[in-house]
């Protein structure tokens, strides 16, 4: 994964800082992420701006640490009470205004430098406005899953966010409006951007412009209730063509193979439709994830399990087995009903 | 200064029946007994909260562990945080302040002895109320018992919609009640320091301990009041149909955050200023030099007090404040590094040119200096708002504030335990056990909290009961958990040392450290009225003047 320098979205100074300070952070190697959620492996402008700044801050604080730690170590070794001590008190020194002034002014100067570097990155990230070709997404946090809406593209999906890759020369960033349906959540995909909270009654926004295709992981970063831990984030960064194809496919209504299968009848005559939508059918609940194209997703239960027929069946039978405390109720179905229902869900492609 | 006249009533006391003696402890208004009550109470809750932390760490030892359920885990971290802040650290620091301030300023008691007793029992009642929730309150989704909304209890998770049952009410009432106790103690400390000083002790001749606790008490009044207000508003929301924080009815979740952190950040200084106070007494005595730059230390303390009131929203960099607000809280937060830096340099300068004795209290204070330096620097990193967008609410921030609370505050506190133990109980602690405690706790602390920064940098958020494999977090979490057992062993050695020394320790004498402040001029333990005659002082080190009549301090100050 390489990053290319020359683009108007990027912090001009950060590239230099990256070179200067690369040794400051052991994990600071964008070519091998070390962890899929490593903040020192940025792949999008907001994350890269923060990365550059963080290396500068690490270098400054690291230098201060070394100096003061050396002084501490020196004084405890040099001024320890010796074995052959004469028992007299050392010279009693009460203070010195000159040194006090020195260790007041030097820290102030350091802080001014840190502050100016910080204010600049705040402006770069927070004051960016959406260009006309930006993708607009609304992310809505729910206990314990993510709803994604593409208002201008007419797509509603859940838990797996798809965005186009952004060429640094001709950026197509994604601007995300952050809402919450219940408690506080936080959207954090470390390689793409810092976290921003989703707070009810308090719309927020953030933006990303991933420079490389691939899958980026993250998870909810604000305690939101029992299953906060398994509210995972998956961002699929696709080439523009793939993204457009994905949008086309998601805009289709559900098209089950048979007219009305036994599974669909079960789905539409039990509590399923109170919470779930399958567009083109009577199911239009909004409390749970939209299932219109369920089988186009790799995972279920907000990333907690792979999307396999066995997991799907287990999830309907007893959601607590996969995600204890999830708000999906166990549906109390017979074996045959479960099979039929799972078979129906597998037709939602 | 001991006389037979002083010893007589103490001897009578010892022969009285157990019940009568316990009754005296319950009804006491003596600042020294209340101080010891605070400390014992805090040690009991330290054990409880320590066990909670251990269970949390066992659950996180590997990915997808199922040692405890998510419901239990959420209760554990809520109770651990609430207990540690409100029922361990605050009471233990209040205990030392209560015990030592009158002795250090040459007074017979606190200004308001009965308010003092009332404050202790309110604090104690708050802690019992919190744990009373275990007997039957319901939490999120009507399941379980103890509070499970996290120690900062963000709205709207605390609303009746999301937290049915009464566990949140126990949390609210516990903090409300103990808050009254804290405010009472704060008023008492301020009145005592301002009005009860012995003849000759001007404000500029007080021990730094008294100065730091004075500023701490001022912060308690300013910080705990908004918290108390917020708790009342939350109760109004939950039971009287208010909508302060009820987002479904147009309330604001962000207002709760402001109320909480306008308490929460000064609270950090409420906890750390007494730790500075310990270090400022212990480091000079074991370096055999007066504190370097006394007046600058006082100025830095007051500056920290003021600035700490203007930094709270650095806990809220990720909630979507405007860039102007973010920028303001960056500079206000960074500014506080200047006076704290001054303090570190002054302690170093105090040691510079001294003859440092590595007794257990000094060992803990040196480790305090090191860890406070590191925690301060990670604090500077967190003050950089864009960096904070990553680090905030990750394990990095958990490591940072534990570095401050355990690494700085608790290390200074352990130093204080060993330093004043001979004064409080009249017995010398075991130096061997003290050093064993130090090394076990130091190793455990660094295993746990050094390595805890790394999963935060690798994207691990806090408050998750389990995590996915393959994120690069596994090894670090394993090491972090291993460190806990060293710390636990250290704590057990510490408690063992206290008990063993209380029963078997050698008599300490009134001044075992050849120290300079007034508490060392009276008996160990001091009589009920502290001083046979009220002392008169001429300098900041009255006992130095006594011991070095040819070269007294007041000639130079």
Interface residues (C-beta under 8 A of the other chain):
Chain A: X27 X34 X35 X36 X37 X38 X39 X40 X49 X50 X53 X54 X57 X58 X61 X64 X65 X68 X69 X71 X72 X75 X76 X79 X80 X81 X82 X85 X89 X90 X91 X92 X93 X94 X95 X96 X99 X100 X103 X104 X107 X108 X111 X114 X115 X118 X119 X121 X122 X123 X125 X126 X127 X178 X182 X183 X184 X186 X188 X190 X193 X194 X195 X196 X197 X199 X200 X201 X202 X204 X205 X217 X218 X219 X220 X221 X222 X223 X224 X225 X226 X227 X228 X229 X230 X232 X324 X325
Chain B: X69 X70 X71 X74 X140 X141 X148 X150 X154 X155 X156 X157 X162 X247 X248 X250 X251 X252 X253 X254 X287 X288 X289 X290 X292 X293 X294 X295 X296 X318 X319 X320 X322 X323 X326 X327 X330 X331 X334 X335 X337 X338 X341 X342 X344 X345 X346 X348 X349 X351 X352 X353 X354 X355 X356 X357 X358 X366 X369 X370 X373 X374 X377 X378 X380 X381 X384 X385 X386 X387 X388 X389 X390 X391 X392 X393 X394 X457 X458 X459 X460 X461 X462 X463 X464 X465 X466 X467 X468 X470 X471 X472 X473 X548 X553 X556 X557
